Amino acid sequence: MIGDGASGACHARLAELLADMIPGACVIRVSQREPDRCWPSPFARAYDERGRLLILNRAQRLTAARWVIRASPELDWDEPHDLDLVSGTLRPAAVGYAAVDGGC
C-alpha cells in the first residue's frame, strides 16, 4: 500500500477531486500505457462500487491519469496502479486482483 504520511493526505485530497470529477467512480486505475498503443500515454479507467467499468471521455481519462501520476512520480507507471476514491489508498493494481481472487 502506498500513501503514508504527507503523500497519504495528498492521495486523499486527489481522491476527493477525482470523485467529484467522475461521479459514481470508486476506483481509478492508472497506467502509463493505453491498452491499444505501443508508446507511453497516460491512461485511466474508472470503476464503480460493483467493479463495472465507467465510460470516461478523453479529457477525464487524461486528466485523472496525469493527476495521479504527478502525485506519485516515484512509482513504476509501466504497471497500473489503483487509487481507491473512498479511502485515498494508492496501490499496484496486481494487489487488487489478488484480493478479489482470494490470492496472496
C-alpha positions in Angstrom: 0.0 0.0 0.0 1.3 3.4 -0.9 0.2 6.6 0.8 1.6 7.1 4.3 2.1 10.5 5.9 2.0 13.5 3.6 1.6 11.5 0.5 -1.4 9.8 2.0 -3.0 13.2 2.6 -2.2 14.2 -1.0 -3.8 11.0 -2.3 -6.9 11.5 -0.1 -7.4 15.0 -1.5 -6.8 13.8 -5.0 -9.3 11.0 -4.5 -11.9 13.7 -3.4 -11.3 15.7 -6.5 -11.5 12.7 -8.8 -14.7 11.5 -7.2 -16.2 14.9 -7.9 -14.9 14.8 -11.5 -16.1 11.3 -12.1 -19.5 10.7 -10.3 -20.1 7.1 -9.4 -16.4 6.1 -9.5 -14.9 4.2 -6.6 -11.6 3.2 -8.1 -9.4 4.8 -10.8 -6.9 2.5 -12.5 -3.9 4.5 -13.9 -1.0 3.4 -16.1 1.5 5.0 -18.5 0.3 2.8 -21.4 -3.0 2.9 -23.1 -4.1 -0.7 -24.0 -4.1 -0.3 -27.8 -0.9 1.7 -28.1 2.8 0.8 -28.0 4.1 4.2 -26.9 3.7 5.7 -23.4 0.4 7.7 -23.0 -1.2 8.5 -19.6 -4.3 6.4 -19.3 -7.1 5.9 -16.7 -10.1 3.8 -16.3 -12.8 4.2 -13.6 -14.8 1.5 -11.9 -18.0 1.8 -9.8 -18.6 0.0 -6.4 -19.5 -3.2 -8.2 -16.3 -3.2 -10.3 -18.1 -2.2 -13.5 -16.2 -0.1 -16.0 -17.5 3.5 -16.3 -17.3 5.4 -19.6 -14.9 8.3 -19.4 -14.3 10.8 -22.1 -10.8 11.6 -23.3 -10.4 14.7 -21.1 -11.4 12.7 -18.0 -9.0 9.8 -18.8 -6.1 12.1 -19.4 -6.7 14.5 -16.5 -7.2 11.7 -14.0 -4.1 9.8 -15.2 -1.9 12.9 -15.2 -3.0 14.0 -11.7 -2.4 10.6 -10.2 1.0 10.1 -11.9 2.2 13.6 -10.9 1.1 13.0 -7.3 3.4 9.9 -7.2 6.2 10.3 -9.7 8.5 7.8 -7.9 6.3 4.8 -8.8 6.8 2.5 -11.8 4.0 3.6 -14.0 4.6 0.9 -16.6 2.5 -1.2 -14.2 -1.1 0.0 -13.5 -2.0 1.4 -10.0 -5.4 1.7 -8.4 -6.5 4.8 -6.5 -9.4 4.0 -4.1 -11.6 7.0 -4.2 -13.2 6.1 -0.8 -10.0 5.6 1.2 -7.5 7.6 -0.8 -5.2 4.5 -1.0 -2.9 4.1 -4.0 -1.7 0.5 -4.6 -0.4 -1.6 -7.5 -3.4 -3.0 -9.5 -2.0 -6.5 -9.1 -2.7 -6.2 -5.3 -6.4 -5.5 -6.1 -6.6 -8.6 -8.4 -5.1 -10.8 -5.7 -7.6 -9.5 -3.1 -10.6 -10.2 -5.5 -9.4 -13.6 -6.4 -8.6 -14.6 -2.9 -4.9 -14.9 -3.7 -1.9 -13.5 -1.9 
